[in-house]
Amino acid sequence: MTTKKKSSKIHEVIKYPNPVLAKRGEPVTVFDAELKQLVDEMFDSMYAAQGIGLAAPQISISKRIAIVDVSFQKNPKDKIVLINPEIVNREGRQVEEEGCLSLPEIREKVARAERVTVKAQDATGKWIEVEGDELLARALQHEIDHLDGILFIDHLSRLKRDLVLRKIKKLQKNGEW
């Protein structure tokens, strides 16, 4: 007997300045089949968009759900589901270039903690702890920021952010955004 995977919907990743990206996501209180289906759809949507992380607000769902896979499908054990996550520890500092699926073509250097510990729930509601450093730490912080209505450009200096916003306006004016 073979079990057939439910067909998964690919959600469109919304772009800045969509207002849902600036809102704090609502906590998840129901852990059911519908939530598990949404998590599967988020992974499929993230892979389709060529990303390593995705937060529910990026697909117009204002909930505290984020997923990360820094191996980009190479190692199934690297798939991380974070529901109602909070960063409980930060250590060190790293400055690396970041991009975002909601800000395509925009890449800037951002300072983040080198190592983080995150407390969250999995898709069944069980509390878990995830530790990450380097790229994983950066991805965890980036996605949790999305759940708080913060984009990576919010971490830039005013001058850098203004330059990025001008670039976006120009792309919008040209119909490329």
C-alpha positions in Angstrom: 0.0 0.0 0.0 1.4 3.4 -1.0 0.5 6.6 0.8 0.0 9.5 -1.5 1.2 12.9 -0.4 -1.5 15.5 -0.4 -1.0 17.9 -3.3 0.7 21.0 -2.0 -0.2 24.6 -2.9 2.6 27.0 -3.8 2.0 30.3 -2.1 3.1 33.5 -3.7 5.8 35.3 -1.7 4.6 38.9 -1.2 6.9 41.8 -1.7 7.8 44.9 0.4 5.9 47.2 1.1 2.9 44.9 1.7 1.5 46.0 5.1 1.4 42.4 6.5 5.2 42.4 6.5 5.2 45.2 9.1 2.8 43.5 11.5 3.6 41.2 14.4 2.3 37.8 13.7 -0.5 36.2 15.9 0.5 33.3 18.1 -0.5 29.8 16.9 -2.9 28.1 19.3 -4.3 25.2 17.3 -1.9 22.4 16.2 -3.9 20.3 13.7 -3.8 18.7 10.3 -4.4 22.2 8.7 -1.3 23.6 10.4 0.8 20.6 9.2 -0.5 21.1 5.7 0.4 24.8 5.8 3.9 24.0 7.0 4.3 21.5 4.1 3.0 24.2 1.7 5.5 26.7 3.2 8.4 24.4 2.5 7.2 23.8 -1.1 6.8 27.6 -1.6 10.2 28.4 -0.1 11.9 25.8 -2.3 10.0 27.1 -5.4 11.2 30.6 -4.6 14.8 29.4 -4.1 15.0 30.4 -0.4 16.5 28.9 2.8 13.9 30.4 5.1 10.3 31.6 5.0 7.9 33.2 7.5 4.1 33.0 7.3 3.7 36.8 6.9 5.7 36.5 3.7 2.8 34.5 2.2 0.2 36.9 3.6 -0.5 34.8 6.8 -0.1 36.9 9.9 0.9 34.0 12.2 4.0 33.2 14.2 5.2 30.4 11.9 8.7 30.2 10.3 10.6 27.5 8.5 14.3 27.2 7.7 16.4 24.7 5.7 19.9 26.0 5.2 20.8 22.8 3.3 18.1 23.7 0.7 16.7 20.1 0.4 20.1 18.4 0.6 19.5 17.1 4.1 16.0 16.4 5.3 17.2 16.6 9.0 18.0 20.3 8.4 14.3 21.2 7.9 13.3 23.3 10.9 9.8 24.3 11.8 9.4 27.1 14.3 6.0 28.0 15.7 5.7 30.8 18.3 9.6 31.1 18.4 11.5 33.3 20.8 15.3 33.8 20.8 16.4 33.0 24.3 20.2 33.5 23.9 22.5 35.4 21.6 26.3 35.3 21.5 29.0 37.0 19.4 28.6 39.1 16.3 28.8 38.5 12.6 28.3 40.8 9.6 27.3 39.2 6.4 25.3 39.9 3.3 21.6 39.1 3.5 18.8 38.9 1.0 15.1 38.3 1.4 12.4 36.7 -0.8 10.2 39.7 0.0 12.9 42.1 -1.2 14.2 40.4 -4.4 17.4 41.7 -5.8 18.2 43.6 -2.6 21.3 42.4 -0.8 23.1 44.3 2.1 25.5 43.5 4.9 23.7 43.1 8.2 25.1 42.6 11.7 23.5 39.7 13.6 24.5 37.5 16.6 27.0 34.7 15.7 25.1 32.1 17.7 21.5 31.9 18.9 19.3 29.6 20.9 15.6 29.6 19.9 12.8 28.1 21.9 9.7 27.3 19.8 7.0 24.7 19.2 7.0 22.2 16.4 4.1 21.4 14.2 2.6 19.1 16.9 2.8 21.8 19.6 5.8 20.2 21.4 8.4 22.7 22.8 11.8 22.4 21.2 15.1 24.3 21.4 17.2 25.0 18.3 20.8 26.2 18.5 22.5 27.6 15.4 25.6 29.5 14.5 26.8 31.3 11.4 24.3 30.9 8.4 21.7 29.0 10.6 21.9 31.7 13.3 21.5 34.4 10.7 18.5 32.6 9.1 16.8 32.0 12.4 17.2 35.7 13.4 16.0 36.8 10.0 12.8 34.7 10.0 11.9 35.5 13.6 12.3 39.2 12.7 9.6 38.7 10.0 7.3 37.4 12.8 7.8 40.7 14.6 7.2 42.8 11.6 10.9 43.6 11.1 12.7 43.3 7.7 16.5 43.1 7.3 16.6 46.6 5.8 15.3 47.8 9.2 18.8 46.9 10.6 20.6 49.1 8.0 21.8 52.7 8.7 19.3 55.4 7.7 21.5 56.2 4.7 21.7 52.6 3.4 18.0 52.1 4.0 17.1 55.3 2.1 19.3 54.1 -0.8 17.5 50.7 -0.8 14.1 52.3 -0.7 15.0 54.6 -3.6 16.1 51.6 -5.6 12.7 49.8 -4.8 10.7 53.0 -5.8 12.7 53.1 -9.1 12.0 49.4 -9.8 8.2 50.0 -8.9 8.1 52.9 -11.3 9.6 50.8 -14.1 7.1 48.0 -13.4 9.9 45.7 -12.3 8.8 45.2 -8.7 
